[in-house]
Amino acid sequence: QVQLVESGGGLVQPGGSLRLSCVASGIIFNRYSIGWYRQAPGKQREWVAGITSAGSPNYADSVKDRFTISRDNAKNTVYLQMNSLKSEDTAVYYCKADRLSYGYASYWGQGTQVTVSA
């Protein structure tokens, strides 16, 4: 059974930091690219950042220079370090695992709430 479990969300003041984690089980982790997405109330889910199976990161313009994505294949975990948080970063954050080789496969986690408010 495949599971992606996000954690690390919470309430933080503007300008603060949080680190999200996404722990995967039931997959051969190093074959998957992992993406972080977010969905704010009343808005569509949007891509935030991604990291390839080889470890190459990419970011949405809205979070570039503030967020850092990384992975630890030994722990089947991807992290999203979020600094200089803004109120507009408030959303439910989801991780998604995509396998583009060995046959396509894709899995979502259940999400973790991030609230940026004074």
N, C-alpha and C positions, 0 to 999 in steps of 0.2 A: 504494500500500500504506500502510495506516494503522499508525502506530507511536506508542506512548506509552512513554517511557523515563524511569524514575525513577532518581535518584541522590542521594547525600548521606547515606545511612545509615551506621551504624557503631556502635562501642562507646563509650559515654559514661558518666561517673559520675553518680549521682543529684545533681540540682541543676544539671546541665550543660545545654548547648544544642546543637542540630543544626539545619541548614537542609536540607530536602529540596527537590529540583527534579523537575519533571515536564515533559519536553520532548515536544511533539507534532509529528508530521509526517504529511502525507497528508490533512489535514483543513483546512477553513476555520475556523481556531482561534476567531475572535471570534464564531462562531455557537454555541459550545459552553459549557455549564456544566461546571465541573471539580470533582470531589470527591476527597477523600482518605479512604481507608478503611484499616483495619488488622485483622490477624488474628493473635492470639496462639495458641500451641500449645494444642490441645484446645478452642479456643473458636471461636465463629462470627465471621465477618467483620463488622465494625461500621463505621458511618460516623463519621468524625472531624470533617471540616470540608468546606465547599463554597463555591464562588464562582460567581455567575451570569455569564452572558455580559456583563452590564452592569457587573460588578465588585462586586456586593453579597455580602459574606461571611456565613456562618453557621457555628456551632460546636456540637459536642456539649457537654453540660454538663461532662463530665469533663475537657475541655481548654480550656474558656472561660477567658480571662484568662492562659493560658499559651502557647497556640498562636496564630499569625497566618497567615492564608492571603492570598496576593496573586497577581496575574497581570501579566504583561508581554506584551501581544498582539503587540508588534513582534518578540519573541523566541519566540513560540509556547510560552511557559513559564508554569507555575504553581509557586509556592513555598509551602512550609509551614515557617515558622519555629517551632521548638519550644524553649521555654525552661522552666526549672524542671522538668526531666524527672524522672520517678519510675520506679521499677522496674515498675510496672503499665503503663507506656507501651511496654514491650518487646513487639515484634510485627514482622511483615512489613507494611510500608506500601505501599499500592497507590494509584495515581491512576486515575480513571475519567472519561471524557469523555462527556457526554450532549448530544445535540442534540434539542431539543423542538419546534423549528419546522423548516420546509423538509423535513418527514418525519423520523420518529424514527430516531436512530442512537445507538449506545453502544459504547464501546471501553474495554478495560482495559489497564493496563500490567502488567509482569511482577513488579513489587514490589522493594522494597529493605528489608534487615533493619536494624532499630533495636534495639539491646540496651543497656539501662540497668542498670548493675551496678557495684558497688564493687570 
